[in-house]
């Protein structure tokens, strides 16, 4: 037996090595995805924590803005509409201004109709950042007027749709048609918010004047939106998946839903509409499709404002935002379904006149600043 040849050792199947490779590579990929998801989740949680803190600070310091409004003699629908409009220009976003309006209402600085007007003003100026981004594309050597054109169309759409909402919504509020739609902050949520934030807010209010508290709250509110921006798509490079999706949506109703979806994901009409600039410049979105997208985006942006109304524990504030959604959505849908073609032609014609030469663009810029200033002081 000792002289017999021993069978050669059977080599390990080749697939074992492959399995070993998988054991090395798959966990690395999974860990990378897990880290990305974790970071995004942490950013969202941090943004929400800072957002709630900002609302509490704004609420505590809102009374400090009352003397400022008296100094400007700003009261009533027209003045406060202009105030909110210019405020959204200043911060290049409508959502922070809408949250500030609700904070002012919660402290009794603004009436319900004035709050409604200020929130509408924030909608009318929210798309200014789109024009600003388009201008940046233009001066960075590209000299392509399409970026400016998108901004002009977005602003004209907001002006023409939300302007009629002001008298309509105020009529609804005065008549009390939706007074039964009231939701305060749930007791458990209110208790948690007070327990976590009241000590810090109280300490700040003991050391800072109310106007300084209000300024601090505004800064913190902007910081919360900046944190949340970190989980959003890159506006310069929307990504191939986003671009492929936009190519499919060439009808007004699908573009309207697309605007709703993107804004619901980003919680900011300024950001979701700004994405149109690079997409239009690359040819993924046609000029005709800008309008329904903006219409949908302007409706979906109320998600964060409703959330702010709940956190402020002011049931009437929820009613105000609900009336904004109903009246704004009604006007937009009537235009989209029954008046779209003449409306589209009018908006695109005005946008062409505003961007075809420097004189037209200068007149447009002058008008969008002069009108809210007149409203503020009239």
C-alpha positions in Angstrom: 0.0 0.0 0.0 2.9 2.3 0.8 4.0 2.0 -2.8 0.7 3.0 -4.2 0.4 6.5 -5.7 -1.7 8.7 -3.7 -4.4 10.6 -5.5 -3.6 14.2 -6.3 -5.2 16.7 -4.0 -8.4 18.0 -5.5 -8.1 21.7 -6.1 -10.6 24.0 -4.6 -13.4 24.9 -7.0 -12.7 28.1 -8.8 -16.0 29.6 -7.7 -14.7 29.7 -4.1 -12.2 32.4 -5.1 -15.0 34.3 -6.8 -17.1 34.0 -3.6 -14.2 35.3 -1.6 -14.0 38.3 -4.0 -17.6 39.0 -3.4 -17.2 38.8 0.3 -14.6 41.6 -0.1 -16.3 43.9 -2.6 -20.0 43.7 -1.7 -19.6 44.8 1.9 -17.5 47.8 0.8 -20.3 48.8 -1.6 -23.0 48.3 1.1 -21.0 50.2 3.6 -20.6 53.1 1.2 -24.3 53.2 0.6 -25.0 52.9 4.3 -22.7 55.9 5.0 -24.4 58.0 2.4 -27.8 57.2 3.7 -26.7 57.9 7.2 -25.2 61.2 6.3 -28.3 62.3 4.4 -30.5 61.2 7.4 -28.3 63.2 9.8 -28.5 66.3 7.6 -32.3 66.0 7.5 -32.5 65.5 11.2 -30.1 68.4 11.8 -32.1 70.7 9.5 -35.4 69.8 11.2 -33.9 70.4 14.7 -32.5 73.8 13.6 -35.7 74.7 11.8 -37.8 74.1 14.9 -35.4 76.1 17.0 -35.5 79.0 14.5 -39.3 79.0 14.7 -39.2 79.2 18.5 -36.7 82.1 18.4 -38.7 83.9 15.7 -41.9 83.5 17.8 -40.1 84.9 20.9 -38.7 87.9 19.0 -41.5 88.6 16.6 -42.8 91.5 18.7 -39.5 93.3 18.0 -40.5 93.8 14.4 -43.7 95.7 15.3 -41.8 99.0 15.8 -40.0 98.5 12.5 -43.3 98.1 10.7 -44.7 101.2 12.4 -41.6 103.1 11.4 -42.3 102.2 7.7 -46.0 102.7 8.4 -46.5 99.2 7.0 -49.9 97.9 7.7 -52.8 96.4 5.7 -52.7 94.1 2.7 -50.8 96.2 0.2 -47.9 97.2 2.6 -47.4 93.7 4.0 -47.7 92.1 0.5 -44.8 94.4 -0.6 -42.9 93.6 2.6 -43.1 89.8 2.0 -42.3 90.3 -1.7 -39.1 92.2 -1.0 -38.2 89.9 1.8 -38.2 86.9 -0.5 -35.9 88.9 -2.8 -33.5 89.6 0.1 -33.2 85.9 1.2 -33.7 84.5 -2.4 -36.3 82.1 -1.1 -40.0 82.2 -0.3 -40.2 79.5 2.4 -38.3 81.4 5.2 -40.4 84.5 4.6 -43.6 82.5 4.8 -42.4 81.0 8.1 -41.6 84.4 9.4 -45.1 85.6 8.5 -46.6 82.8 10.5 -44.4 83.7 13.5 -45.5 87.3 13.3 -49.1 86.1 13.2 -48.6 83.8 16.2 -47.4 86.8 18.3 -50.2 89.0 17.2 -48.0 91.4 15.1 -50.0 90.6 11.9 -53.7 89.9 11.3 -54.8 86.9 9.4 -55.4 88.8 6.2 -52.0 90.6 6.5 -50.3 87.2 7.1 -52.0 85.9 4.0 -50.8 88.9 2.0 -47.2 88.4 3.3 -47.2 84.7 2.4 -48.4 85.6 -1.1 -45.6 88.2 -1.4 -43.1 85.4 -0.5 -44.5 83.3 -3.4 -44.3 86.2 -5.8 -40.6 86.8 -5.1 -39.5 83.3 -4.5 -38.4 82.7 -8.1 -36.0 85.6 -8.1 -33.2 83.2 -7.4 -34.0 81.6 -10.8 -33.4 84.9 -12.6 -30.2 85.4 -10.5 -28.8 81.9 -11.4 -29.7 82.6 -15.1 -27.8 85.9 -14.8 -24.8 84.1 -13.4 -24.8 81.7 -16.3 -25.0 84.6 -18.7 -22.0 86.6 -17.2 -19.8 83.4 -16.9 -19.0 83.7 -20.5 -21.8 81.6 -21.9 -23.9 84.6 -23.0 -26.9 82.4 -23.4 -30.1 84.3 -22.8 -32.1 81.1 -22.1 -31.1 81.2 -18.4 -32.5 84.7 -18.1 -35.5 83.6 -20.0 -36.3 80.8 -17.5 -36.1 83.2 -14.6 -38.4 85.8 -16.3 -41.0 83.1 -17.2 -40.9 81.8 -13.6 -41.4 85.2 -12.1 -44.2 86.2 -14.6 -45.9 82.9 -13.8 -45.8 83.6 -10.1 -47.0 87.2 -10.5 -49.9 86.4 -12.8 -51.1 83.4 -10.7 -50.6 84.5 -7.1 -51.6 88.1 -7.7 -55.3 87.2 -8.1 -55.1 84.8 -5.1 -54.6 87.8 -2.8 -58.2 89.2 -3.0 -59.7 85.8 -3.5 -58.0 84.3 -0.4 -58.8 87.4 1.8 -62.5 87.1 0.8 -62.4 83.4 1.9 -60.8 84.4 5.2 -63.2 87.3 5.9 -66.2 85.1 5.1 -64.9 82.3 7.3 -65.5 79.6 4.7 -62.7 77.4 6.0 -62.7 78.4 9.7 -63.4 74.9 10.6 -60.1 73.7 9.2 -57.9 74.2 12.2 -55.1 72.1 13.6 -52.9 73.0 16.5 -49.7 71.3 17.4 -50.3 67.8 18.8 -50.0 67.8 22.6 -47.1 65.4 22.6 -45.2 67.3 20.0 -45.8 70.6 21.8 -44.6 69.1 25.0 -41.4 67.8 23.5 -40.7 71.1 21.7 -41.2 73.1 24.8 -39.0 70.7 26.9 -36.2 70.8 24.4 -36.2 74.4 23.2 -37.8 76.5 26.0 -34.7 76.7 28.2 -32.4 77.9 25.4 -35.0 80.4 24.0 -35.8 81.8 27.4 -32.1 82.3 28.2 -31.7 84.1 24.9 -34.7 86.3 25.4 -33.3 87.3 28.9 -30.2 88.6 27.3 -31.2 89.9 23.8 -33.7 92.6 22.7 -36.7 91.2 20.8 -35.5 92.7 17.5 -32.2 91.0 18.0 -34.0 87.7 18.8 -36.0 88.1 15.6 -32.8 88.8 13.5 -31.1 85.7 15.2 -34.2 83.6 14.4 -34.1 84.7 10.7 -30.4 83.7 10.5 -31.0 80.3 12.1 -34.0 79.7 9.8 -31.8 80.4 6.7 -29.1 78.1 8.2 -31.7 75.3 8.5 -32.6 75.6 4.8 -28.9 75.6 4.0 -28.3 72.4 5.9 -31.3 70.8 4.1 -29.8 71.9 0.8 -27.0 69.4 1.3 -29.2 66.5 0.6 -30.6 67.9 -2.6 -29.4 67.3 -6.1 -26.6 69.4 -7.5 -28.3 72.3 -9.3 -25.4 72.7 -11.7 -25.5 69.0 -12.7 -29.0 67.6 -12.1 -27.8 64.1 -13.0 -28.6 61.6 -15.8 -31.6 60.0 -14.1 -33.2 63.4 -13.5 -32.5 64.5 -17.1 -33.9 61.3 -18.6 -37.1 61.8 -16.5 -37.4 65.3 -17.8 -37.2 64.2 -21.4 -40.3 62.0 -20.9 -42.4 64.9 -19.5 -43.3 67.0 -22.5 -47.0 67.5 -21.8 -48.4 70.2 -19.5 -50.1 67.8 -17.1 -47.0 65.6 -16.6 -44.8 68.7 -16.2 -47.2 70.0 -13.7 -47.0 66.8 -11.7 -43.2 66.8 -12.2 -43.0 70.2 -10.6 -45.2 69.0 -7.7 -43.0 66.0 -7.2 -39.6 67.7 -7.3 -40.7 70.5 -5.0 -42.2 68.1 -2.5 -38.8 66.3 -2.4 -36.8 69.5 -2.1 -39.3 71.5 0.0 -38.3 74.7 -1.8 -39.8 76.1 -4.9 -36.7 78.3 -5.3 -34.4 75.2 -5.5 -36.8 73.0 -7.6 -37.4 75.8 -10.2 -33.7 76.7 -10.4 -33.0 73.2 -11.6 -34.8 74.3 -14.8 -31.9 76.6 -15.7 -29.3 74.0 -16.5 -31.9 71.6 -17.9 -33.2 74.3 -20.3 -29.7 75.3 -21.3 -28.9 71.6 -22.1 -32.1 71.2 -24.1 -33.7 68.7 -21.8 -36.7 71.0 -21.0 -38.4 73.0 -23.7 -39.5 76.6 -23.1 -43.2 75.7 -23.4 -42.8 73.2 -20.5 -41.5 75.7 -18.0 -44.9 77.2 -17.1 -46.7 74.0 -15.9 -43.6 72.9 -14.0 -43.5 76.3 -12.2 -47.3 76.1 -11.5 -46.9 72.7 -9.8 -43.9 73.8 -7.9 -45.6 76.8 -6.4 -48.4 74.6 -5.0 -46.2 71.8 -3.5 -44.0 74.4 -1.7 -46.7 74.7 1.0 -45.6 71.5 2.7 -42.9 73.1 4.9 -45.2 76.1 5.6 -48.0 73.8 6.9 -45.3 72.1 9.0 -44.3 75.5 10.4 -48.0 76.3 11.2 -48.3 73.1 13.2 -45.2 73.7 15.2 -46.2 77.3 16.1 -49.3 75.9 17.8 -51.5 78.5 16.3 -54.6 76.8 14.8 -55.6 79.8 12.8 -52.2 79.8 11.1 -53.0 76.4 9.7 -56.2 77.8 8.3 -54.4 80.6 6.6 -52.0 78.3 4.9 -54.8 75.9 4.0 -56.7 78.8 2.3 -53.5 79.7 0.4 -53.3 76.1 -0.9 -56.9 75.9 -1.9 -57.2 79.3 -3.6 -53.7 79.1 -5.2 -54.4 75.5 -6.4 -57.8 76.5 -7.8 -56.5 79.4 -9.8 -53.6 77.4 -11.1 -55.8 74.4 -12.1 -58.3 76.7 -13.9 -55.5 78.2 -15.9 -53.9 74.9 -16.6 -57.1 73.1 -17.7 -59.2 75.8 -19.4 -56.9 78.8 -20.2 -53.5 77.2 -20.8 -52.9 78.0 -24.5 -53.7 81.8 -24.4 -52.0 82.1 -21.0 -48.9 80.3 -22.2 -48.7 82.6 -25.3 -49.0 85.7 -23.2 -46.3 84.7 -20.7 -43.9 83.5 -23.4 -44.5 86.7 -25.4 -43.8 88.9 -22.4 -40.7 86.9 -21.5 -39.4 87.3 -25.1 -39.9 91.1 -24.9 -38.1 91.2 -21.6 -35.0 89.2 -22.7 -34.6 90.1 -26.4 -32.4 93.2 -25.6 -30.8 95.0 -22.7 -33.4 97.8 -22.7 -36.3 95.3 -22.3 -34.4 93.4 -19.5 -33.7 96.6 -17.7 -37.3 97.6 -17.8 -38.3 94.2 -16.5 -35.8 94.4 -13.6 -37.0 97.9 -12.8 -40.7 96.8 -12.7 -40.2 93.8 -10.5 -38.4 96.0 -7.9 -40.5 99.2 -8.2 -43.9 97.5 -7.8 -43.2 95.9 -4.4 -41.6 99.1 -3.1 -44.7 101.0 -4.1 -46.9 98.5 -2.4 -44.8 98.7 0.7 -45.1 102.5 1.0 -48.5 103.2 -0.7 
